[in-house]
Amino acid sequence: MISLQVFWNVMANSSLPPEFSYVMELAKPPTLEEELDMETSIRQLLQTDDINELKRSIDAIYRQNYQQSVFISHSLDKIHHLLAKIACIENKVIQPKEPWWGELFNWKP
């Protein structure tokens, strides 16, 4: 399994398109304290002898992971949508005018 630090280094050095550069600003590597807290929680679960407690923990982790994935996905969609709106406001696009004969032939650009 790839370590988190290696993953962040690869992502930081990859060339993302400018419209997705905000992803790297949002995806910062965890602090050392956060990683240690995660490792402590994992080790506590691995040392558990109660299979029912382990099942409840797995259930809770999967549900939380799913909910967080949906939240993150919707958040990134909204951010991308708002960035597109900003780009449209900053770079006005002039729509072509309908030709004078357009009404005769139901011409739509």
matplotlib code that plots the C-alpha trace (Angstrom):
import matplotlib.pyplot as plt

x = [0.0, 1.3, 2.0, 0.0, 3.2, 4.2, 0.7, 0.7, 4.2, 3.0, -0.1, 1.8, 4.2, 1.5, 0.3, -3.4, -5.3, -5.7, -9.4, -8.7, -5.9, -8.2, -8.3, -4.7, -5.5, -8.3, -6.4, -3.7, -1.8, -2.7, -0.6, 1.6, -0.9, -3.8, -1.8, -0.9, -4.5, -5.6, -2.9, -4.0, -7.6, -6.7, -4.5, -7.3, -9.6, -7.0, -6.6, -10.4, -11.4, -15.2, -16.3, -19.7, -17.9, -15.7, -18.7, -20.4, -17.1, -16.9, -20.5, -20.0, -16.8, -18.4, -21.4, -19.3, -17.0, -20.0, -21.5, -18.2, -17.7, -21.1, -20.5, -17.1, -18.4, -21.3, -19.0, -16.5, -19.4, -20.6, -17.2, -16.6, -20.0, -19.3, -15.8, -17.5, -20.0, -17.1, -15.3, -18.5, -18.9, -15.3, -15.2, -18.5, -19.6, -21.6, -24.2, -24.6, -27.7, -30.4, -30.3, -33.2, -34.5, -34.3, -38.0, -39.0, -37.1, -37.2, -33.4, -31.8, -28.1]
y = [0.0, 3.5, 5.8, 9.0, 11.2, 9.5, 10.0, 13.7, 14.2, 12.5, 14.6, 17.8, 17.2, 16.1, 18.7, 19.4, 21.5, 25.1, 24.6, 21.8, 23.5, 24.3, 20.6, 20.6, 23.6, 21.7, 18.4, 19.1, 16.2, 15.4, 16.7, 14.4, 14.5, 13.6, 10.6, 9.4, 9.7, 7.6, 5.0, 4.9, 4.3, 1.6, -0.3, -0.1, -1.8, -4.4, -5.4, -5.8, -9.3, -8.6, -9.5, -7.6, -4.4, -4.9, -5.4, -2.2, -0.3, -1.5, -0.6, 2.9, 3.4, 2.4, 4.6, 7.6, 7.0, 6.9, 10.0, 11.9, 10.8, 12.1, 15.3, 15.8, 15.0, 17.5, 20.1, 19.8, 19.9, 23.1, 24.7, 23.8, 25.2, 28.5, 28.8, 28.3, 31.1, 33.4, 32.6, 33.4, 36.7, 37.7, 36.7, 37.9, 35.9, 37.7, 35.5, 35.7, 37.6, 35.9, 36.8, 38.9, 35.9, 33.6, 34.0, 32.7, 29.4, 29.0, 29.5, 28.9, 29.5]
z = [0.0, -0.9, 2.0, 2.3, 2.1, -1.2, -2.6, -1.7, -3.3, -6.5, -6.6, -5.9, -8.7, -11.3, -13.8, -13.2, -15.7, -14.4, -13.8, -11.4, -9.5, -6.6, -5.8, -4.7, -2.5, -0.8, -0.5, 1.9, 3.5, 7.1, 9.9, 11.9, 14.8, 12.5, 11.1, 14.6, 15.8, 12.8, 13.6, 17.2, 16.2, 13.7, 16.3, 18.8, 16.3, 15.4, 19.1, 19.6, 20.5, 20.5, 16.9, 17.4, 18.3, 15.3, 13.0, 14.4, 13.9, 10.3, 9.6, 11.1, 9.1, 5.8, 6.3, 7.3, 4.3, 1.9, 3.4, 3.2, -0.4, -1.4, 0.4, -1.1, -4.6, -4.3, -2.9, -5.7, -8.3, -6.7, -6.6, -10.2, -11.2, -9.3, -10.9, -14.3, -13.5, -12.5, -15.7, -17.7, -15.8, -16.4, -20.1, -21.6, -24.6, -27.2, -28.7, -32.5, -33.6, -35.6, -39.3, -40.6, -42.6, -39.6, -38.7, -42.1, -41.8, -38.0, -37.9, -34.5, -33.8]

ax = plt.figure().add_subplot(projection="3d")
ax.plot(x, y, z, "-o")
ax.set_aspect("equal")
plt.show()
